[in-house]
């Protein structure tokens, strides 16, 4: 394994010069910087993290704190985050927020503090169920955070979120444009900001088009397969027929399709079903699911880059534009 002395020898400079390049402190000419970087590349030199941390007070570790609404953490998203960290030799630690722990009400904050105690230079807070006041308290105590799929107005520059209101409105307008007027809904979790926003957007699309959804045709879900299935069965029992069903996420939509077809009805010919998220499996359901795509991986990359810039004095491009995109497949038909 190459050492800092090997790099210095190949580059024709002193060990102190290589050290300044690694720490980013001190004056180094552009010509010398190129020589040192070339030598490190030729030798496949990996700087010693422990040694660098003594100088920079950083240990090159980023934490992810998954709160309750982060759901089933997507491995593909984690790979995207790690690929952003790898060029800078930064590592990843994950901790579960455990917000529902009845045995220990402080479990959530304890798990966050454990990331700090492990020396994380910065932390991505993944989820939208924490009240703004708690986020602001955390940010006041530990400023190197970014929020993924959440927004707190006072720290908006650290937040990476999707316009759930607009997306919900687009879903409602789409069903109406397809000729549906008798529409049912399985909501998301009203406890969280994005669940409220997508439902409000959807209902406003109904109101703007003078479409009334009876209370009996709105089932409060929680984004799980179980609630989606139970919700569809409950709606089918009501004495109010409907031709289209909007679900607060793809999981609910998939299980709703199973419930509907289990009752001998056809999707989409009897009841059209629309989801929300565009999970990888949405292309392969039967029928393939019409949904709204949330650019979650792009949001995760942006949150990671913002944290890298703040923690390690980098200047990476950070995307803040995440437009609504409707993905039309086969689960919704024209009337």
C-alpha positions in Angstrom: 0.0 0.0 0.0 1.4 3.4 -1.0 2.4 5.9 1.7 2.5 9.7 1.7 6.3 9.4 1.3 5.8 7.3 -1.9 3.5 10.0 -3.3 6.0 12.8 -2.4 8.9 10.9 -4.1 7.0 10.2 -7.3 5.7 13.8 -7.5 9.2 15.2 -6.7 8.0 17.2 -3.7 8.4 17.1 0.0 6.1 15.2 2.4 4.9 18.6 3.8 3.6 19.6 0.4 1.6 16.4 0.0 0.2 17.0 3.4 -0.9 20.5 2.5 -2.6 19.1 -0.6 -4.5 16.5 1.5 -5.6 18.9 4.2 -6.4 21.7 1.8 -4.6 24.1 4.0 -1.5 26.2 3.0 -0.3 27.4 -0.3 0.3 25.0 -3.2 0.8 26.0 -6.8 -1.5 24.7 -9.4 1.4 22.9 -11.1 2.4 21.2 -7.9 -1.2 20.3 -7.2 -1.5 18.5 -10.5 1.8 16.6 -9.9 0.7 15.4 -6.5 -2.8 14.4 -7.7 -1.3 12.5 -10.6 1.1 10.7 -8.3 -1.8 9.7 -6.0 -3.7 8.4 -8.9 -0.8 6.4 -10.3 -0.1 4.9 -6.9 -3.8 4.4 -6.1 -3.0 6.2 -2.9 -5.8 6.3 -0.2 -5.2 9.0 2.5 -5.4 7.7 6.0 -8.7 9.0 7.4 -7.5 8.9 11.0 -4.4 11.0 10.2 -6.5 13.5 8.2 -9.0 13.8 11.0 -6.3 15.0 13.4 -5.7 18.0 11.2 -9.3 18.7 10.0 -11.2 17.6 13.0 -13.3 15.5 10.6 -13.6 11.7 10.5 -15.1 11.6 6.9 -18.4 10.0 8.0 -22.0 11.1 7.1 -25.0 9.7 9.0 -28.5 9.0 7.8 -31.2 9.2 10.4 -34.2 7.4 9.1 -37.4 8.6 10.8 -40.7 6.8 10.7 -41.9 8.0 7.3 -38.7 7.1 5.6 -40.5 3.8 5.1 -38.6 0.8 3.7 -35.2 2.3 2.9 -34.5 1.8 -0.8 -31.1 0.1 -1.4 -30.8 1.8 -4.8 -31.1 5.2 -3.0 -28.4 4.2 -0.5 -26.1 3.2 -3.4 -26.7 6.6 -5.0 -25.7 8.3 -1.8 -22.7 6.1 -1.3 -21.5 6.8 -4.9 -21.6 10.5 -4.1 -19.5 10.0 -1.0 -17.0 7.6 -2.4 -14.8 10.0 -4.4 -14.2 12.0 -1.2 -13.5 8.9 0.9 -16.5 9.6 3.0 -18.4 6.8 4.7 -22.0 6.2 5.6 -23.7 5.2 8.9 -27.4 4.6 9.2 -29.6 4.9 12.4 -33.3 4.2 12.8 -35.3 7.0 14.4 -37.7 4.6 16.2 -40.3 7.4 16.6 -43.0 4.9 17.7 -41.1 3.5 20.7 -43.6 3.5 23.6 -41.0 2.0 25.9 -38.6 4.8 25.5 -40.1 8.1 24.4 -36.6 9.6 23.9 -35.5 6.7 21.6 -35.7 8.9 18.5 -33.5 11.6 19.8 -31.1 9.1 21.4 -30.6 7.5 18.0 -29.8 10.9 16.5 -27.4 11.7 19.3 -25.7 8.3 18.8 -24.7 9.4 15.3 -23.2 12.6 16.6 -21.4 10.6 19.3 -20.0 8.3 16.6 -18.4 11.4 15.1 -20.6 12.0 12.1 -19.5 15.2 10.3 -23.0 15.7 9.0 -26.4 13.9 9.1 -29.2 13.5 6.5 -32.6 13.4 8.2 -34.8 11.2 6.1 -38.5 11.5 6.6 -41.3 14.1 7.1 -42.8 13.2 10.5 -40.7 15.4 12.8 -42.3 18.7 13.8 -40.5 21.8 12.6 -39.7 22.9 16.2 -37.8 19.7 16.8 -35.9 20.0 13.6 -35.0 23.6 14.4 -33.8 22.6 17.9 -31.6 19.9 16.4 -30.3 22.2 13.7 -29.4 24.8 16.5 -27.4 22.2 18.3 -25.9 20.4 15.3 -26.0 22.6 12.2 -24.6 20.2 9.6 -27.9 18.6 8.6 -30.0 18.3 5.5 -33.6 17.2 5.3 -34.7 14.6 2.7 -38.4 14.7 1.7 -39.2 17.3 4.3 -39.4 21.1 4.4 -38.8 23.5 7.3 -39.2 27.1 6.0 -36.6 28.7 8.3 -33.9 26.3 7.0 -35.2 25.9 3.4 -31.7 25.9 1.9 -31.0 22.6 3.8 -34.3 21.0 2.6 -34.8 18.7 -0.4 -38.5 18.0 -1.0 -41.1 17.4 -3.6 -44.2 19.6 -4.4 -46.7 17.1 -3.1 -49.6 19.6 -3.3 -49.0 20.1 -7.1 -48.6 16.3 -7.6 -51.8 15.6 -5.8 -53.6 18.2 -7.9 -52.1 16.7 -11.1 -53.5 13.2 -10.1 -57.0 14.6 -9.5 -57.0 16.6 -12.7 -55.8 13.5 -14.7 -58.7 11.4 -13.5 -61.2 14.1 -14.3 -59.7 14.6 -17.7 -60.1 10.9 -18.3 -63.9 11.4 -17.8 -64.2 10.2 -14.2 -66.6 11.9 -11.9 -67.4 9.1 -9.3 -64.0 9.0 -7.6 -62.9 7.3 -4.4 -59.7 7.9 -2.4 -57.4 6.0 -0.1 -55.3 8.7 1.6 -51.9 8.7 3.0 -50.9 9.4 6.6 -52.4 12.7 7.7 -49.9 13.0 10.5 -47.2 14.1 8.1 -46.8 17.2 6.0 -46.5 15.5 2.6 -49.5 13.3 3.2 -51.6 16.3 4.0 -50.3 18.3 1.0 -50.9 15.6 -1.6 -54.5 15.0 -0.3 -55.2 18.7 -0.3 -53.9 19.1 -3.8 -56.1 16.2 -4.9 -59.2 17.5 -3.2 -58.7 21.0 -4.6 -58.6 19.5 -8.1 -61.9 17.9 -7.4 -63.4 21.2 -6.0 -62.0 23.3 -9.0 -63.8 20.9 -11.3 -67.1 20.8 -9.3 -66.6 17.1 -8.4 -67.8 16.1 -5.0 -66.4 13.1 -3.2 -68.7 11.8 -0.5 -67.2 11.2 2.9 -67.9 7.5 2.6 -65.5 7.3 -0.4 -62.5 8.7 1.4 -60.7 6.0 3.4 -57.8 7.1 5.7 -54.8 4.9 5.0 -51.2 4.8 6.2 -49.2 3.9 3.1 -49.1 0.2 4.0 -50.1 -2.8 1.8 -52.5 -3.9 4.6 -54.4 -0.5 4.8 -54.6 -0.3 1.0 -56.2 -3.7 0.8 -58.6 -3.0 3.7 -59.4 0.4 2.3 -60.4 -0.9 -1.1 -62.7 -3.6 0.5 -64.3 -0.9 2.7 -64.9 1.4 -0.2 -66.5 -1.5 -2.2 -69.0 -2.1 0.6 -70.3 1.5 0.4 -73.6 2.1 -1.4 -71.8 4.6 -3.6 -70.3 3.2 -6.8 -67.1 4.7 -8.2 -65.2 4.4 -11.4 -61.8 5.5 -10.3 -59.6 5.2 -7.1 -56.7 7.4 -6.2 -54.3 6.0 -3.6 -51.8 7.9 -1.5 -48.9 5.7 -2.6 -48.1 2.8 -4.9 -48.2 0.2 -2.1 -51.8 1.1 -1.3 -52.7 1.1 -5.0 -51.1 -2.3 -5.6 -53.0 -3.9 -2.7 -56.2 -2.1 -3.7 -55.9 -3.7 -7.1 -55.6 -7.1 -5.4 -58.7 -6.4 -3.3 -60.7 -5.2 -6.3 -59.8 -8.1 -8.6 -60.4 -10.5 -5.7 -64.0 -9.4 -5.7 -64.4 -10.3 -9.4 -64.0 -6.8 -10.7 -61.6 -5.7 -13.5 -59.0 -3.0 -13.3 -59.2 -0.7 -15.2 -62.4 -1.6 -17.0 -64.6 -1.6 -13.9 -62.5 0.6 -11.7 -59.4 2.6 -12.7 -56.7 2.8 -10.0 -54.0 5.5 -9.7 -50.9 5.3 -7.4 -48.3 7.8 -6.3 -44.5 7.4 -6.0 -43.6 5.3 -9.1 -41.9 2.4 -7.3 -39.7 0.1 -9.4 -42.4 -2.6 -9.3 -45.1 -0.3 -10.6 -44.2 -1.2 -14.2 -44.8 -4.9 -13.5 -48.1 -4.9 -11.7 -51.2 -6.2 -13.5 -52.1 -3.9 -15.0 -49.0 -1.7 -15.0 -49.7 1.2 -12.6 -50.4 4.8 -13.6 -48.8 7.0 -11.0 -46.7 10.1 -10.2 -43.0 9.8 -10.2 -41.2 11.2 -7.2 -37.5 11.8 -8.2 -36.4 10.5 -4.8 -32.9 9.5 -5.9 -32.2 12.9 -7.3 -33.4 14.5 -4.1 -31.2 12.2 -2.1 -28.1 13.1 -4.3 -28.9 16.8 -3.8 -29.2 16.4 0.0 -25.9 14.5 0.0 -24.1 17.1 -2.1 -25.3 19.9 0.1 -24.0 18.2 3.1 -20.6 17.4 1.4 -20.3 21.1 0.5 -21.0 22.3 4.0 -18.9 19.7 5.8 -15.9 19.5 3.6 -15.8 22.9 1.9 -16.6 21.5 -1.5 -18.4 23.2 -4.4 -20.6 20.4 -5.9 -23.6 21.3 -8.0 -26.8 20.9 -6.0 -30.1 20.4 -7.9 -33.1 22.0 -6.3 -35.6 21.5 -9.1 -37.8 18.4 -8.8 -40.7 18.8 -11.2 -43.9 16.7 -11.1 -44.0 13.9 -13.7 -47.1 11.8 -14.3 -46.4 8.3 -15.5 -49.2 7.0 -17.7 -49.5 3.2 -17.9 -52.5 0.9 -18.1 -54.4 1.1 -14.8 -56.6 4.1 -15.8 -58.8 4.3 -18.8 -61.0 6.9 -20.5 -64.7 6.7 -19.8 
